[in-house]
């Protein structure tokens, strides 16, 4: 059980279960994993882009040059949502392995995880098409 202290009146909240950790999607190549694990990875990636805003964020980052990272403020300005909503979508994309984040001063910069689009396409081929 994990204790987390809140900022209001010093109360603590108790959370049951493991703390969330980002999933390491690209740990192993597709050829080395079982069909079951391929299906699980595909489902996790699909969850990441299961909302139109997250698809738009992935599209924006995919069209950003590889040596440039997209700052959160630019993403927020390009979308019709509040900063807090965009941050929640970015969190889901990080947790499902789509994007990587790097803090730069007071800003957070984002980019697609290396090889993630090819991984998604290959998993679709392996799990859906070639079964």
Backbone as CSV, one residue per row, in Angstrom:
resi,resn,N_x,N_y,N_z,CA_x,CA_y,CA_z,C_x,C_y,C_z
1,UNK,0.838,-1.169,0.000,0.000,0.000,0.000,0.889,1.240,0.000
2,UNK,0.515,2.213,-0.779,1.313,3.422,-0.921,0.601,4.589,-0.253
3,UNK,1.319,5.324,0.568,0.762,6.525,1.183,1.154,7.720,0.335
4,UNK,0.197,8.604,0.155,0.492,9.839,-0.566,-0.067,10.991,0.241
5,UNK,0.773,11.933,0.579,0.341,13.074,1.365,-0.253,14.131,0.446
6,UNK,-1.421,14.614,0.816,-2.067,15.662,0.034,-1.671,17.013,0.586
7,UNK,-1.914,18.044,-0.196,-1.529,19.389,0.235,-2.604,20.062,1.088
8,UNK,-3.752,19.441,1.248,-4.834,20.075,2.008,-4.846,19.565,3.438
9,UNK,-4.530,20.414,4.350,-4.604,20.158,5.790,-3.773,18.961,6.233
10,UNK,-2.776,18.556,5.472,-1.874,17.495,5.887,-2.478,16.109,5.945
11,UNK,-3.652,15.906,5.391,-4.272,14.580,5.400,-3.543,13.652,4.440
12,UNK,-3.619,12.361,4.711,-3.012,11.401,3.788,-4.091,10.550,3.161
13,UNK,-3.838,10.161,1.919,-4.739,9.250,1.229,-3.999,7.936,1.049
14,UNK,-4.705,6.842,1.133,-4.103,5.531,0.956,-4.506,4.977,-0.407
15,UNK,-3.548,4.490,-1.136,-3.806,3.879,-2.425,-3.429,2.408,-2.350
16,UNK,-4.334,1.552,-2.767,-4.092,0.120,-2.743,-3.513,-0.295,-4.086
17,UNK,-2.586,-1.210,-4.058,-2.008,-1.715,-5.297,-0.652,-1.108,-5.578
18,UNK,-0.105,-1.486,-6.730,1.210,-0.996,-7.105,1.120,0.415,-7.668
19,UNK,2.168,1.177,-7.501,2.191,2.488,-8.151,2.304,2.299,-9.659
20,UNK,1.731,3.207,-10.415,1.795,3.115,-11.874,3.219,3.371,-12.343
21,UNK,3.632,2.567,-13.304,4.934,2.765,-13.917,4.761,2.757,-15.418
22,UNK,5.550,3.550,-16.122,5.452,3.527,-17.577,5.765,2.137,-18.107
23,UNK,5.042,1.723,-19.120,5.259,0.423,-19.732,6.412,0.509,-20.709
24,UNK,7.230,-0.502,-20.705,8.367,-0.528,-21.611,7.995,-1.356,-22.834
25,UNK,7.333,-0.720,-23.781,6.818,-1.377,-24.969,7.920,-1.941,-25.846
26,UNK,8.986,-1.215,-26.016,9.995,-1.574,-27.006,11.136,-2.410,-26.419
27,UNK,10.904,-3.086,-25.303,11.952,-3.864,-24.658,12.523,-4.947,-25.557
28,UNK,11.678,-5.615,-26.286,12.146,-6.726,-27.102,11.548,-6.628,-28.495
29,UNK,12.218,-7.232,-29.450,11.716,-7.162,-30.814,10.487,-8.053,-30.957
30,UNK,9.680,-7.755,-31.941,8.428,-8.485,-32.145,8.687,-9.956,-32.435
31,UNK,9.739,-10.242,-33.159,10.038,-11.635,-33.504,10.318,-12.512,-32.304
32,UNK,10.691,-11.924,-31.178,11.064,-12.707,-29.995,9.950,-12.860,-28.968
33,UNK,8.762,-12.340,-29.236,7.711,-12.424,-28.232,6.595,-13.349,-28.690
34,UNK,5.898,-13.906,-27.714,4.824,-14.848,-28.005,3.613,-14.127,-28.583
35,UNK,2.711,-14.903,-29.184,1.484,-14.315,-29.722,0.668,-13.657,-28.619
36,UNK,0.634,-14.282,-27.438,-0.137,-13.713,-26.329,0.442,-12.359,-25.920
37,UNK,1.761,-12.314,-25.788,2.393,-11.062,-25.388,2.256,-10.010,-26.492
38,UNK,2.284,-10.439,-27.748,2.067,-9.505,-28.858,0.682,-8.891,-28.762
39,UNK,-0.312,-9.724,-28.455,-1.677,-9.231,-28.306,-1.796,-8.250,-27.159
40,UNK,-1.104,-8.526,-26.052,-1.141,-7.622,-24.905,-0.500,-6.277,-25.237
41,UNK,0.631,-6.315,-25.941,1.301,-5.065,-26.322,0.444,-4.275,-27.299
42,UNK,-0.182,-4.978,-28.239,-1.056,-4.298,-29.196,-2.225,-3.638,-28.477
43,UNK,-2.825,-4.353,-27.523,-3.946,-3.791,-26.766,-3.514,-2.553,-25.978
44,UNK,-2.319,-2.594,-25.407,-1.811,-1.456,-24.647,-1.597,-0.244,-25.558
45,UNK,-0.995,-0.483,-26.722,-0.794,0.610,-27.671,-2.126,1.149,-28.182
46,UNK,-3.076,0.252,-28.442,-4.393,0.690,-28.912,-5.083,1.552,-27.853
47,UNK,-4.920,1.186,-26.583,-5.492,1.998,-25.501,-4.911,3.409,-25.548
48,UNK,-3.627,3.497,-25.846,-2.966,4.794,-25.885,-3.548,5.737,-26.919
49,UNK,-3.997,5.203,-28.044,-4.544,6.067,-29.095,-6.052,5.876,-29.256
50,UNK,-6.697,5.501,-28.170,-8.139,5.248,-28.222,-8.988,6.512,-28.081
51,UNK,-8.373,7.658,-28.060,-9.099,8.924,-27.981,-8.615,9.825,-29.124
52,UNK,-9.537,10.525,-29.790,-9.141,11.372,-30.929,-8.083,12.425,-30.590
53,UNK,-8.096,12.953,-29.386,-7.096,13.946,-29.003,-5.717,13.297,-28.938
54,UNK,-5.645,12.076,-28.417,-4.348,11.387,-28.348,-3.848,11.031,-29.744
55,UNK,-4.761,10.688,-30.643,-4.362,10.446,-32.037,-3.781,11.726,-32.628
56,UNK,-4.405,12.849,-32.343,-3.920,14.132,-32.856,-2.547,14.471,-32.277
57,UNK,-2.339,14.192,-31.002,-1.033,14.454,-30.387,0.036,13.582,-31.047
58,UNK,-0.269,12.306,-31.266,0.686,11.412,-31.927,0.975,11.921,-33.340
59,UNK,-0.063,12.370,-34.059,0.130,12.899,-35.407,1.046,14.124,-35.379
60,UNK,0.809,15.023,-34.412,1.636,16.219,-34.288,3.099,15.850,-34.038
61,UNK,3.316,14.924,-33.128,4.679,14.533,-32.795,5.341,13.761,-33.932
62,UNK,4.558,12.975,-34.676,5.113,12.227,-35.810,5.567,13.168,-36.918
63,UNK,4.940,14.324,-37.021,5.293,15.299,-38.052,6.304,16.339,-37.571
64,UNK,6.860,16.128,-36.394,7.902,16.995,-35.867,9.248,16.389,-36.240
65,UNK,10.200,17.174,-36.740,11.509,16.615,-37.091,12.125,15.854,-35.917
66,UNK,12.865,14.762,-36.188,13.409,13.911,-35.121,14.297,14.650,-34.123
67,UNK,15.002,15.672,-34.569,15.893,16.378,-33.649,15.182,17.464,-32.847
68,UNK,13.897,17.677,-33.114,13.108,18.669,-32.377,12.132,17.952,-31.450
69,UNK,11.992,18.481,-30.279,10.999,17.955,-29.350,9.889,18.976,-29.225
70,UNK,8.687,18.496,-29.014,7.536,19.383,-28.921,7.311,19.757,-27.459
71,UNK,7.292,21.027,-27.167,7.074,21.505,-25.805,5.585,21.438,-25.502
72,UNK,5.265,21.068,-24.288,3.873,20.899,-23.869,3.028,22.113,-24.214
73,UNK,3.557,23.319,-24.037,2.801,24.535,-24.339,2.369,24.608,-25.795
74,UNK,3.226,24.158,-26.710,2.871,24.152,-28.133,1.735,23.172,-28.407
75,UNK,1.786,22.035,-27.729,0.715,21.041,-27.893,-0.593,21.609,-27.367
76,UNK,-0.552,22.239,-26.199,-1.750,22.835,-25.603,-2.332,23.904,-26.524
77,UNK,-1.476,24.749,-27.090,-1.948,25.828,-27.978,-2.585,25.288,-29.254
78,UNK,-2.172,24.105,-29.685,-2.698,23.533,-30.927,-4.010,22.774,-30.729
79,UNK,-4.385,22.531,-29.498,-5.590,21.737,-29.212,-6.656,22.574,-28.511
80,UNK,-7.925,22.211,-28.699,-9.018,22.974,-28.082,-9.342,22.522,-26.653
81,UNK,-8.302,22.267,-25.863,-8.499,21.767,-24.501,-7.678,22.579,-23.512
82,UNK,-8.065,22.484,-22.258,-7.302,23.114,-21.182,-5.982,22.369,-21.006
83,UNK,-5.006,23.054,-20.439,-3.690,22.462,-20.219,-3.778,21.194,-19.382
84,UNK,-4.637,21.183,-18.378,-4.753,20.002,-17.511,-5.280,18.791,-18.281
85,UNK,-6.201,19.006,-19.214,-6.721,17.904,-20.028,-5.652,17.365,-20.965
86,UNK,-4.904,18.268,-21.574,-3.818,17.844,-22.467,-2.781,17.050,-21.662
87,UNK,-2.473,17.495,-20.463,-1.506,16.787,-19.616,-1.971,15.374,-19.300
88,UNK,-3.259,15.198,-19.068,-3.789,13.850,-18.810,-3.637,12.961,-20.040
89,UNK,-3.900,13.503,-21.217,-3.720,12.728,-22.446,-2.246,12.387,-22.659
90,UNK,-1.348,13.321,-22.376,0.083,13.059,-22.498,0.520,11.974,-21.518
91,UNK,-0.063,11.979,-20.341,0.252,10.957,-19.338,-0.120,9.575,-19.852
92,UNK,-1.306,9.445,-20.447,-1.734,8.146,-20.992,-0.792,7.708,-22.111
93,UNK,-0.424,8.629,-22.966,0.496,8.291,-24.056,1.868,7.859,-23.519
94,UNK,2.339,8.485,-22.453,3.599,8.063,-21.829,3.469,6.679,-21.225
95,UNK,2.390,6.446,-20.481,2.202,5.170,-19.799,2.020,4.003,-20.765
96,UNK,1.511,4.276,-21.952,1.296,3.204,-22.914,2.450,3.068,-23.906
97,UNK,3.492,3.879,-23.734,4.699,3.718,-24.512,4.786,4.506,-25.797
98,UNK,3.811,5.345,-26.090,3.818,6.105,-27.337,4.824,7.239,-27.348
99,UNK,4.971,7.920,-26.212,5.826,9.104,-26.195,6.829,9.040,-25.054
100,UNK,7.859,9.861,-25.192,8.857,10.037,-24.149,8.859,11.504,-23.753
101,UNK,9.154,11.768,-22.502,9.163,13.144,-22.000,10.516,13.455,-21.394
102,UNK,10.913,14.718,-21.526,12.158,15.175,-20.928,11.939,16.578,-20.393
103,UNK,12.236,16.741,-19.110,12.098,18.065,-18.489,13.268,18.942,-18.912
104,UNK,12.945,20.160,-19.326,13.953,21.137,-19.719,13.613,22.431,-18.992
105,UNK,14.273,22.668,-17.886,13.942,23.836,-17.071,12.537,23.684,-16.517
106,UNK,11.676,24.648,-16.810,10.294,24.573,-16.329,9.361,23.961,-17.363
107,UNK,9.894,23.598,-18.529,9.076,23.010,-19.598,9.306,21.499,-19.679
108,UNK,8.332,20.826,-20.236,8.478,19.403,-20.526,8.371,19.246,-22.035
109,UNK,9.361,18.571,-22.612,9.392,18.359,-24.053,9.032,16.911,-24.355
110,UNK,8.294,16.704,-25.425,7.805,15.379,-25.783,8.237,14.998,-27.189
111,UNK,8.407,13.697,-27.401,8.644,13.160,-28.739,8.088,11.741,-28.764
112,UNK,7.855,11.226,-29.962,7.424,9.839,-30.087,8.563,8.928,-29.638
113,UNK,8.215,7.816,-29.041,9.223,6.821,-28.687,9.834,6.285,-29.981
114,UNK,11.135,6.071,-29.961,11.823,5.565,-31.156,11.195,4.263,-31.629
115,UNK,10.815,4.218,-32.885,10.303,2.992,-33.492,8.877,2.624,-33.144
116,UNK,8.158,3.479,-32.436,6.823,3.110,-31.954,5.823,2.922,-33.088
117,UNK,5.885,3.743,-34.130,4.938,3.584,-35.239,5.169,2.263,-35.966
118,UNK,6.434,1.912,-36.203,6.734,0.626,-36.835,6.312,-0.531,-35.940
119,UNK,6.530,-0.393,-34.638,6.123,-1.438,-33.684,4.616,-1.653,-33.764
120,UNK,3.843,-0.575,-33.787,2.385,-0.690,-33.844,1.950,-1.372,-35.141
121,UNK,2.532,-0.938,-36.268,2.186,-1.549,-37.558,2.540,-3.031,-37.576
122,UNK,3.725,-3.381,-37.072,4.149,-4.783,-37.060,3.279,-5.636,-36.141
123,UNK,2.897,-5.080,-35.002,1.995,-5.822,-34.105,0.634,-6.034,-34.749
124,UNK,0.137,-5.017,-35.448,-1.140,-5.178,-36.168,-1.029,-6.305,-37.181
125,UNK,0.066,-6.323,-37.938,0.271,-7.394,-38.912,0.312,-8.758,-38.229
126,UNK,1.086,-8.848,-37.159,1.278,-10.142,-36.490,0.011,-10.639,-35.802
127,UNK,-0.660,-9.768,-35.095,-1.798,-10.191,-34.261,-3.101,-10.254,-35.047
128,UNK,-3.353,-9.283,-35.882,-4.648,-9.186,-36.564,-4.633,-9.859,-37.931
129,UNK,-3.671,-9.535,-38.747,-3.691,-9.960,-40.140,-3.194,-11.387,-40.333
130,UNK,-2.085,-11.756,-39.705,-1.451,-13.044,-39.979,-1.833,-14.150,-39.017
131,UNK,-2.874,-14.006,-38.279,-3.274,-15.082,-37.358,-3.986,-16.174,-38.047
